[in-house]
Amino acid sequence: MLRSNRSSVRSTKQLSGGCAVLFGLPFILAGVAVGFFFYLPMIGGWWEAREWVEAPCWIETAELKKSYSGKGGPTYEVLARYRYEFDRRAYRGEKVGIFGGSDNMGSFQQEAFQQLESARRSGGQFRCFVNPSRPDQALLFRDLRWQLLLLISIFPTTFPLAGCLVSIGGWRQSRRAAKIARHRAQHPEAPWLWRPEWVGERVYPEPDPLLFILGVAGWILLVQMPLSLAVILSGELFRSALAWLALIPTALAWIPLHFAWRRLKSRMTLGRPVLLLQRVPVAPGHPLLGELRLSRVPSPYSTFSVRVLCQRHITRNSGDSHATAKETIWEHAATLPAAEARRDAGGVALPLRIEIPRGLPCAVLDEASIVTTEGEQHVWTLEVSSSQGGRPVVLPLPVFISAAEAVESAGQVVSAQPGRAPLLSMDDLLMRLNARGIEMEVDDGGLPVSILCPPGRNRAAGIFLLLFGAIWSAAFFFMQAQGAPLVFRLLWGITSPLIVGGGVWMLLHSRSLEINRREIRILNRVGPFYSWHETFEPRHITGFVHDSDMQSGGKFYYRVRAETIFGKPKTLVDGITESVTAETLAQRLDEWRRQNDTSHKS
């Protein structure tokens, strides 16, 4: 069978393309409606009111209306009636601010009411702003109120993007699934022809979402740029440091623009690479032979980097959501000088030969399903990048067991399902641990003698936590100075030291293991100030296990722990980024336990 029961259940829950379009359409319409009927008219009203003329007025009535709705707390709205004079004529008005309705954003409503009530009681002259082209239009306050606009702008920014992501993604996924099903029906015994990128002996790149990324950046700028310009022109940045927050959404547009630029640069240097294979499918234990064809003629002084990756994709479910992490099982990198390329029709061609070791898992047969009950699948890719910069172009590789190798003695074709990745050799284990900053020494039999997890082995995560904690702490002190609500000061005040403390721990904590036939001796140290020892004999340990204790982005971090007779497992090594590395290390430690556990020996 090509699918497990678990994957079949998951695939039946996936929305079809038409349902995904219908599901995303309300988000698109709701976001556009909020932007067209509320957000843009509010900014346009402020922009127009900037040209209105100030005139004297007298407040007749002023009221602060308090309303309750839902769990958001009370909302306030200032109501007033006033008379004013303009061009020697008397008028009456009721409009207080540019943005009508009640809200609880900031203290604008309360402060406006206090000013109006004070003017009403004194009977003195106040001021209003009059539309010179239509004197019957006037208002009392023309404040920008960027906080309210920033909150409203979230809806026309995110809702259409989320709706487009669901609709376009679902539609494209449905079309892709239909193509795979059609190819699968045409070539049931040749899974290396199922994907749209696999056309005979040619392998094409995966679909490039460049237009979608540019669309995301363009939409963010289209919605948020008017607010940013209004905040700058209104002078709010000089009156309140918090007004800089209104510029953050516009600045976020540079993130997709950066990714789009890298993809554009790759197109300018590589064009659309195509891999022409001499042998299809590619099989473990056989070389990858072929030509890499580029539609752009490169500079003779440039070089191209080619990486072949076999990755394990691990999916973890948590309720209705799931997260997928990628870890490399095997990789090989090669450099191809552009000077060795030969001219070809429409571009150049570079010869390619990469040896693929025997025993590695094959690619998945159906990318829409998880083919193992543990939520794992193996994916082979070839990444092409240029020395001139840009993002690597990814081509999926058809790595399967060939028909001749898949025939069993009874003449049946063995299903080319991917299996578990093999455990690492000792050299690979030491190399991968060393890449994470973990040093291990072994004896002649391959058993660990010492393991050192130095401070700063998770330097990137530690520095990120320190920087984020510094910003978080600065926000706390700013809120303290501005008199923010108590709940915010408590939240920031409690979490700030925890975040900074976590970063300091990652940078200063070290752990060393000394392993001999009698015991494992563990020394934990936090900088030069604090340390503690622990010792476990083989008879105290019932086994070694590995699990994931942290996730950052699309990467899981694994640890190896000892299960002891004292109850709580003891962490020995952490910060490993591949489960196969942690599994191999746990197996080596378990071999040490079995060889030296005298309690089970006669």
C-alpha positions in Angstrom: 0.0 0.0 0.0 1.2 3.5 -0.7 -0.6 5.2 2.1 -0.9 4.5 5.8 -4.3 4.6 7.5 -3.2 7.9 9.2 -2.3 9.5 5.9 -5.6 8.4 4.4 -7.6 10.0 7.2 -5.7 13.2 6.8 -6.1 13.3 3.0 -9.8 12.8 3.3 -10.0 15.9 5.5 -8.2 18.2 3.0 -10.3 20.7 1.1 -10.7 20.4 -2.6 -9.7 23.3 -4.7 -13.2 24.6 -5.2 -14.0 24.4 -1.5 -10.7 26.2 -0.6 -11.6 29.1 -3.0 -15.1 29.4 -1.4 -13.6 29.2 2.0 -11.1 32.0 1.3 -13.5 34.3 -0.6 -15.3 35.6 2.6 -12.0 36.7 4.0 -11.1 38.5 0.9 -14.5 40.3 0.6 -14.5 41.2 4.4 -11.0 42.7 4.3 -11.7 44.7 1.1 -15.0 45.9 2.5 -13.4 47.2 5.7 -10.7 48.9 3.7 -13.0 50.4 1.2 -15.8 51.6 3.5 -14.0 52.4 6.7 -10.2 52.5 6.6 -9.6 54.5 3.4 -12.5 57.0 4.0 -11.1 57.7 7.5 -7.7 58.5 6.2 -9.3 60.5 3.3 -11.4 62.4 5.8 -8.3 63.4 7.8 -6.5 64.4 4.7 -9.3 66.6 3.6 -9.8 68.2 7.0 -6.2 69.4 7.0 -7.3 72.1 4.6 -10.3 73.2 6.6 -10.3 76.7 8.2 -10.4 77.3 11.9 -13.4 79.3 13.1 -14.9 80.3 16.5 -17.7 78.3 18.0 -19.7 77.9 21.2 -20.6 74.6 22.8 -24.3 74.2 23.6 -24.3 70.5 24.9 -21.6 67.9 25.6 -22.1 64.3 26.6 -19.9 61.3 27.1 -21.9 58.2 26.1 -20.7 55.0 27.6 -21.6 51.6 26.0 -21.0 48.0 26.8 -20.6 45.3 24.1 -19.1 41.9 24.5 -15.9 41.3 26.5 -13.9 44.2 25.2 -14.9 46.5 28.1 -16.8 49.8 27.9 -16.6 52.1 24.8 -17.0 55.8 24.8 -18.4 58.4 22.3 -18.5 62.2 22.7 -21.7 63.8 21.6 -22.0 67.6 21.2 -24.0 70.3 19.7 -22.4 73.7 18.9 -22.9 76.8 16.9 -20.2 78.6 14.9 -19.6 81.5 12.6 -18.0 81.5 9.3 -17.8 84.3 6.7 -20.2 86.4 8.9 -22.8 83.7 8.8 -24.1 81.5 11.7 -24.2 77.7 11.5 -24.9 74.7 13.7 -23.0 71.4 13.9 -22.9 68.1 15.7 -19.8 66.4 14.3 -17.1 66.1 16.9 -14.2 64.3 15.3 -13.2 62.8 11.9 -14.0 59.3 13.0 -17.5 58.9 14.3 -18.8 56.1 16.6 -17.7 54.8 20.0 -14.4 53.1 20.8 -12.0 52.6 23.7 -8.7 53.2 21.9 -6.7 55.6 24.0 -8.2 58.5 26.0 -9.3 60.7 23.0 -13.0 60.5 23.9 -12.5 61.3 27.6 -10.1 64.2 26.9 -12.3 65.7 24.2 -15.3 65.5 26.5 -13.4 67.3 29.3 -12.4 70.1 26.9 -16.0 70.5 25.6 -17.6 70.3 29.0 -15.2 73.0 30.3 -16.0 75.3 27.4 -19.7 74.7 27.9 -19.7 75.5 31.5 -17.6 78.7 31.1 -19.7 79.8 28.2 -16.5 80.9 26.5 -15.4 80.6 22.9 -14.1 77.3 21.5 -12.9 76.6 18.0 -14.0 74.3 15.2 -12.7 73.6 11.7 -14.9 74.5 8.7 -14.9 73.2 5.2 -14.4 76.5 3.2 -16.1 75.0 0.1 -19.1 73.8 2.1 -19.4 76.0 5.3 -22.2 73.8 6.6 -19.6 71.0 7.2 -17.5 71.4 10.4 -15.9 69.4 13.2 -14.4 70.1 16.6 -11.3 67.8 16.4 -9.3 66.8 13.4 -6.8 64.5 15.3 -5.4 61.7 13.2 -6.0 59.0 15.9 -3.4 56.7 14.4 -3.9 54.0 17.1 -7.5 53.4 15.8 -6.4 53.5 12.2 -3.6 51.0 12.9 -6.1 48.6 14.5 -8.5 48.9 11.6 -5.8 48.5 9.0 -5.1 45.0 10.3 -8.3 43.8 8.7 -7.8 45.1 5.1 -4.2 44.0 5.3 -4.3 40.4 6.6 -7.8 39.2 5.7 -7.4 39.5 1.9 -3.9 38.0 2.1 -5.1 35.0 4.2 -8.1 34.6 1.9 -5.8 34.6 -1.2 -3.4 32.2 0.4 -6.2 29.7 1.1 -8.0 30.2 -2.2 -4.9 30.3 -4.5 -3.1 27.6 -2.5 -6.1 25.3 -2.5 -6.8 25.9 -6.2 -3.1 25.2 -7.1 -3.0 22.2 -4.8 -6.1 20.8 -6.4 -4.7 21.2 -9.9 -1.4 19.7 -8.8 -3.2 16.7 -7.2 -5.2 16.2 -10.4 -2.0 16.1 -12.5 -0.4 13.7 -10.1 -3.5 11.4 -10.2 -3.6 11.6 -14.0 0.1 10.7 -14.3 -0.3 8.0 -11.7 -3.1 6.4 -13.7 -1.0 6.6 -16.9 2.2 5.1 -15.3 1.1 3.1 -12.2 4.4 1.3 -12.0 6.6 4.3 -12.6 6.3 6.8 -9.7 9.2 8.8 -11.1 6.8 10.1 -13.7 4.0 11.2 -11.4 5.1 14.7 -10.4 4.6 17.6 -12.8 8.3 18.4 -12.5 9.3 15.0 -13.8 8.8 14.8 -17.5 10.6 11.8 -19.0 14.3 12.4 -18.5 13.9 16.0 -17.6 13.5 17.5 -14.1 12.1 21.0 -13.8 12.3 23.3 -10.8 9.5 23.5 -8.3 6.9 26.2 -8.9 8.2 29.6 -8.1 5.9 31.8 -5.9 7.5 35.0 -7.1 4.3 36.7 -8.3 2.5 35.8 -5.1 5.4 37.2 -2.9 5.4 40.4 -5.0 1.6 40.6 -4.6 2.0 40.3 -0.8 4.5 43.1 -0.6 2.4 45.3 -3.0 -0.8 44.8 -1.0 0.9 45.6 2.3 2.3 48.8 0.8 -1.0 49.7 -0.8 -2.9 49.4 2.5 -0.3 50.6 5.0 1.5 53.4 3.0 -1.4 55.9 3.4 -1.3 55.5 7.2 2.5 55.8 7.3 2.4 59.0 5.2 -0.4 60.4 7.4 1.6 59.8 10.6 4.7 61.4 9.2 2.8 64.5 7.8 0.7 65.0 10.9 3.8 65.3 13.1 2.6 62.5 15.4 6.2 61.1 15.5 7.4 64.2 17.3 4.5 64.3 19.8 4.6 60.6 20.8 7.3 58.0 20.5 4.6 55.3 20.3 3.5 56.7 16.9 6.6 54.9 15.4 4.5 51.7 15.8 2.3 52.8 13.0 5.3 52.5 10.6 6.0 48.9 11.5 3.4 47.3 9.1 4.9 49.3 6.1 8.4 48.2 7.1 7.3 44.6 7.2 6.7 44.8 3.4 10.5 44.8 3.0 10.6 41.2 4.1 8.7 39.8 1.1 10.5 42.3 -1.1 13.8 40.9 0.1 12.7 37.3 -0.8 11.4 38.5 -4.1 14.7 40.2 -4.9 16.7 37.1 -4.2 14.4 35.1 -6.5 14.7 37.7 -9.2 18.4 37.7 -8.9 18.4 33.9 -9.3 16.4 34.3 -12.5 18.8 36.8 -13.9 21.8 34.6 -13.2 20.4 31.1 -13.7 17.2 31.5 -15.8 15.2 28.3 -15.4 17.5 25.4 -14.8 16.6 22.0 -16.1 18.2 18.7 -15.2 18.6 16.2 -18.0 19.2 12.7 -16.5 20.9 9.8 -18.3 19.3 7.3 -16.0 15.7 7.5 -14.7 15.0 6.9 -11.9 18.0 7.8 -9.8 18.6 5.0 -7.4 20.6 4.7 -4.2 23.9 3.0 -4.9 24.1 4.4 -8.4 25.6 7.7 -9.6 23.4 10.6 -10.6 24.5 11.3 -14.2 23.2 14.1 -16.4 23.5 17.7 -17.5 22.4 20.8 -15.8 21.0 23.1 -18.5 20.7 26.9 -17.8 18.7 29.3 -20.0 21.1 32.2 -19.2 24.6 32.4 -20.4 26.8 33.0 -17.3 29.9 34.9 -16.9 33.0 32.7 -17.5 34.4 33.8 -14.1 31.3 32.7 -12.1 30.8 29.3 -10.5 27.8 27.2 -9.6 27.2 25.3 -6.4 25.1 22.1 -6.6 23.8 20.3 -3.5 22.0 17.0 -3.4 20.0 16.6 -0.3 18.1 13.6 1.2 15.9 15.1 3.9 13.5 13.7 6.4 10.3 15.7 6.8 8.8 15.2 10.2 5.2 16.3 10.9 3.9 16.8 14.4 0.2 17.2 15.1 -1.2 19.3 17.9 -5.0 19.4 17.8 -6.1 20.7 14.4 -2.7 22.3 13.6 0.6 20.6 12.6 4.2 21.7 12.2 6.7 20.1 9.8 10.5 20.2 10.4 13.2 19.2 8.0 16.4 17.4 8.8 19.2 16.3 6.5 19.9 12.6 6.3 22.6 12.9 3.6 24.0 15.6 1.4 26.7 16.1 -1.2 28.0 19.5 -2.5 29.9 20.1 -5.7 31.2 23.2 -7.5 30.8 23.6 -11.2 32.9 26.3 -12.9 31.1 28.2 -15.6 34.1 28.0 -17.8 33.5 24.2 -18.3 30.0 24.8 -19.6 29.2 24.2 -23.3 26.9 26.3 -25.4 23.6 24.6 -26.0 20.4 25.6 -27.7 18.9 28.4 -25.6 21.7 28.5 -23.0 24.5 26.4 -21.6 24.9 22.9 -20.3 27.1 21.6 -17.4 28.0 17.9 -17.0 27.0 16.5 -13.6 28.0 13.3 -11.8 27.2 12.7 -8.1 27.7 9.3 -6.4 24.7 8.3 -4.2 25.5 5.8 -1.4 23.6 2.6 -1.2 21.1 2.2 1.7 19.6 5.6 1.7 15.8 5.9 1.6 13.8 6.6 -1.5 11.7 9.6 -2.3 8.0 9.7 -1.4 5.5 8.3 -3.9 2.7 10.8 -3.1 3.6 14.1 -1.7 0.1 14.8 -0.6 0.2 12.1 2.0 2.4 11.2 5.0 3.5 7.6 4.2 4.5 6.5 7.6 2.5 6.2 10.8 5.2 8.3 12.6 4.5 11.3 10.4 7.8 11.1 8.4 8.6 11.2 4.7 11.9 11.4 2.7 12.4 14.0 0.0 15.3 14.3 -2.4 16.2 17.6 -3.9 19.0 19.2 -6.0 19.8 22.9 -5.2 21.5 25.1 -7.7 23.0 28.4 -6.7 25.3 30.9 -8.4 28.3 32.8 -7.0 26.6 35.9 -8.2 24.0 35.6 -5.5 20.3 34.9 -5.4 18.2 32.2 -3.9 19.1 28.5 -4.7 16.7 27.0 -7.3 15.3 23.7 -6.1 14.7 20.7 -8.4 13.0 17.6 -6.9 14.9 14.4 -7.7 13.1 11.1 -8.7 15.1 8.7 -6.4 13.4 5.3 -6.4 14.4 1.7 -6.4 14.7 0.7 -10.1 12.5 -2.0 -11.5 15.4 -4.5 -11.8 16.4 -4.0 -8.2 12.9 -4.2 -6.9 12.0 -7.6 -8.3 11.8 -10.2 -5.5 12.7 -13.8 -5.9 9.0 -14.7 -6.6 8.8 -12.2 -9.4 6.7 -9.6 -7.5 7.7 -5.9 -7.6 8.5 -4.6 -4.3 6.7 -1.4 -3.4 9.2 1.5 -3.4 8.0 2.9 -0.2 10.6 4.9 1.8 12.0 3.3 4.8 13.6 4.5 8.0 16.8 6.3 7.5 19.8 4.1 8.4 21.8 4.9 11.6 25.0 6.9 11.1 28.5 5.6 11.0 30.9 6.7 13.7 32.6 9.2 11.4 29.3 10.7 10.4 28.1 10.8 14.0 31.3 12.6 15.2 31.1 15.0 12.2 27.4 15.9 12.9 28.0 16.4 16.6 31.0 18.6 15.9 28.9 20.7 13.5 26.7 21.5 16.5 29.7 22.3 18.7 29.5 19.0 20.6 32.8 17.2 21.1 32.8 13.4 21.6 35.7 11.0 22.1 35.3 7.2 21.6 37.3 4.1 22.4 38.5 1.5 19.9 35.1 -0.2 20.1 33.2 2.9 19.2 31.8 3.5 22.6 31.7 7.1 24.0 34.5 8.0 26.5 33.7 11.7 26.9 31.2 14.2 25.6 31.5 17.9 25.9 28.5 20.3 25.3 30.3 23.6 25.5 28.7 27.0 26.4 27.3 28.8 23.4 26.5 25.6 21.4 23.1 27.2 20.8 24.7 30.6 20.2 22.2 31.8 17.6 19.2 31.0 19.7 20.8 32.5 22.8 21.7 35.8 21.0 18.2 36.0 19.5 16.7 35.6 23.0 19.0 38.3 24.4 18.2 40.7 21.6 14.5 40.0 21.8 14.6 40.2 25.6 16.3 43.5 25.4 13.6 44.9 23.1 10.9 43.3 25.4 12.5 44.8 28.5 12.8 48.2 26.8 9.0 48.0 26.0 8.4 47.2 29.7 10.3 50.3 30.9 8.6 52.4 28.3 5.2 51.2 29.4 6.2 51.9 33.0 7.1 55.4 32.1 4.0 56.0 30.1 1.7 54.5 32.8 0.4 51.7 30.7 -2.4 49.5 32.1 -1.3 47.2 35.0 -2.0 44.0 33.1 0.5 45.0 30.4 3.1 46.0 32.9 2.7 42.7 34.8 2.9 40.6 31.6 6.0 42.4 30.3 7.6 42.6 33.8 7.3 38.9 34.4 8.3 37.7 30.9 11.2 40.1 30.3 13.6 38.5 32.9 12.5 35.0 31.8 13.4 35.7 28.2 16.8 37.4 29.0 17.5 34.6 31.6 16.9 32.0 28.9 19.3 33.7 26.6 22.0 33.9 29.3 21.5 30.2 30.2 22.0 29.2 26.5 25.2 31.2 26.3 26.8 30.2 29.6 25.5 26.6 30.4 27.9 23.8 29.6 27.7 20.1 30.3 30.5 17.5 30.2 30.3 13.7 30.5 33.1 11.4 31.6 32.2 7.8 30.8 34.1 4.7 32.0 33.1 1.1 32.7 31.8 1.9 36.2 29.9 5.2 35.8 28.8 8.2 33.8 30.0 11.3 35.6 28.1 14.5 34.6 29.3 18.1 35.3 27.0 21.0 34.7 28.4 24.5 34.8 26.9 28.0 34.4 29.8 30.3 33.7 32.6 30.3 36.3 30.2 30.8 39.2 28.0 27.7 39.6 28.4 24.0 38.9 27.0 20.7 40.1 28.0 17.0 39.7 25.9 13.9 39.1 27.0 10.3 38.8 25.1 7.3 37.5 26.3 3.7 37.3 25.1 1.4 34.5 22.8 -0.4 36.9 21.0 2.9 37.7 20.1 3.4 34.0 17.3 1.5 32.3 17.8 2.8 28.8 18.6 5.9 26.7 16.0 7.7 24.7 15.9 10.7 22.4 13.2 13.3 21.9 12.6 16.8 20.8 12.5 19.5 23.4 12.5 22.7 21.3 11.4 24.0 18.0 12.6 27.1 16.2 11.1 28.0 12.8 11.2 24.8 10.7 13.8 23.0 12.8 13.4 20.6 15.7 16.1 20.4 18.4 16.7 17.0 19.9 18.2 15.7 23.2 19.5 12.4 24.5 18.3 11.4 27.9 19.0 8.6 30.3 16.0 6.8 31.9 17.0 5.9 35.5 15.6 3.9 38.3 15.3 7.2 40.2 12.3 8.3 38.1 13.0 11.5 36.2 15.0 11.1 33.0 18.3 12.9 32.9 19.4 15.0 30.0 22.9 14.1 28.7 23.2 15.9 25.4 21.0 18.6 23.8 21.0 21.0 20.9 21.1 18.2 18.2 19.3 19.2 15.0 18.8 15.7 13.4 16.8 12.9 15.0 19.0 10.3 13.3 22.0 11.8 15.1 20.3 11.7 18.4 19.1 8.2 17.8 22.5 6.9 16.8 24.1 8.5 19.9 21.4 7.0 22.2 22.2 3.6 20.6 25.9 4.0 21.3 25.2 4.9 24.9 22.9 1.9 25.2 25.6 -0.4 24.0 27.9 1.0 26.7 25.1 0.2 29.3 24.6 -3.3 28.1 28.3 -4.1 28.1 28.9 -2.7 31.6 25.7 -3.5 33.5 26.9 -6.1 36.0 23.5 -6.5 37.6 22.3 -8.6 34.7 25.4 -10.7 34.4 25.6 -14.1 35.9 
